Amino acid sequence: MRLDLTLTIKEPVTRVALQNILIVAGTPAERANLESRLIAFGYQIAGVVSSVHAALTATVPREPDLAMLISAMPGETSGIAVDDLQRRWKCAVVVLVSAVEETRARAAETRHPFECIAEPFTERELRTGIELATLKYDQMRTVREMEDRYFANSIDMLCFLDFNGYFKRLNPAWEHTLGFTREELMSRPFIEFVHPDDRERTLQQNALVRGGGQALAFENRYLCKDGSYRWFLWNATPDSSQRVIYSMARDITVRKQAQEEREQLVLQLQCALAEVKRLQEILPICSYCKRIRDDGNDWHTVESYISMHTSSLFSHGICPSCLATELEAKLGSISAD
């Protein structure tokens, strides 16, 4: 779709402060038309390139203060091109669109810091658009600088994990905790640093987050450069539009060690209590009368002691041994008499 870049003049032309503008994309005629009009309104041209890709690799005579993207394609206003231009040139971006693409461009404008201008536009609309784009970019840069300071100084480990499984950005806390440099950590798939016993459930959690879920208080172990492992507690959320997972990890190794020590101590106490209970089950019994002594130092027959401490009932009989040694012996003695 060809853009009509004619400026509708509704007021006298006034000169504005010099600003270097990089013209990006559009047809040769559109680029030439826009260049001549920007010069007429007092702007300087930092360079003219045929595409976003060319703008990312080109060397221009002047560093641009602003990139002006001539966009006739919906994909150009998705924000990706804007983000690429801002990262490359560290400048504000204005997107010029046709009237039919204005609605789509405005929707992208709410998610990305650029200003959209639809044709036909006046000189005032052009100047206002440039000023607004510059203001948006300055605000975004201020926020990012604050984020960078927080990112750099955070005690917790912060990271951007690409959907393809590689770290895109790590803060210095990773180096302090694991001993690897950030370059080493970003050069290999993240899963290679996870303890082998934790990898399967870590990949399951990663797939869940990539699908739109969140990781809340997820625990796993990460490899240190010295060969040891440390426990991490994770919170993570995805950004599907950028295909990245934003994560924060906290080193909980000391807490896990303390927990294991407590569990060992509880186990030892349970064993000790079981031993005490076993010792308490040893009953003092008289060697002669076979009575049992209770906790109150009273002596009871075996039958009465068991009846007091259990629900057992007794029936009396004679075992074969006693029958031979006691009853038959006595009966034999009586017969002899």
C-alpha positions, 0 to 999 in steps of 0.5 A: 500500500502506497502512502501519501506523505503530502503535508496539509499546510493549515498554518504558516511554516515555522522553523523548528529546532534542529533534530536528526531524523533517520528515514526508514522503509517506504518506496524510494518516492516516499522516502524522497518526498518525506526527506524534502519536506522534513528538510523544509521544516528545519529538520536534519536528515541523519540517513535514509535506508530502505528497510528496518533490516538495513537500519539495523546494520547501516552506518549513517553520517549522523547519529539519529535523534529519532527514526521515522518509519514509513509503514504500509505493512501491519507487521511493521507496527507490531512493535517488534520493528520499533523495539529493534530500532530503539535498541540499535539507535537508542532513539525515539520512533515515529511510525507513518501509516495510511489511514486504513492502518491507523486503528491497528497502529494505534493498538500497537502504540499502547503497548510500545513507546512510539508515536503514530501519525496517519496521513494526511498530516499537518506540520503541527501534527508532525511536530507534535508527533515527534515531540510525543515520540521523544517524550515517550522514549525518554520516559521509557529510558528512565524506567529502563534505567531504574530497572537496570539499577534494580536488576544490577543491585538485586540480591535475588537472582533475576533472569530473562529466559528465552522460550528456546531454553537459553538465558537472555539476561542475568543479573550479577547475583548469578555470578556471585551465587554459582561462580559461573560468569553470565556469559558461561550461563547464557552459552548453554541451555539452562537445563544443563545447570539443573541437578539431574534429579530435578530436570524432568519436573523443571522441564514440566514447570517450564512448559507450564509457564510457556503455556501461560501459567506461572511458577510460584515457589518452585524449588530445584537445584543448580550447579555451581562451578565448584561442582556443588549444588545450591537450592533455588526458590523460583517465581516466574511469569511469561511474556508470550509476545516477546517469547520470554519468561521473567523469573526471580530465584532466591538461594534457599540452600541454608534454609534447606540444610537447616530443614534437613538438620531439623528432620534428622534431629526429629528422627533422632528424638523419635528413636530416643523416645521409642527406646525410652518407651521400650525401657519402660516396658521392662516390668520389675517382677519378684524372683520368688512370688512373681508379683509385679511392681507398679509405678506406685511401688505396689506389688500385684499378681500377674493376673491383676496387673495385666487386668488393670493395664489391659482389657484381657480376661483370664481363664485358668487351666493346667499346662502339661508340664505342671500337670506332670510335675505338680498335679500328678506328683501330688496325686501320686504322693497321696496314693502312696500314703 
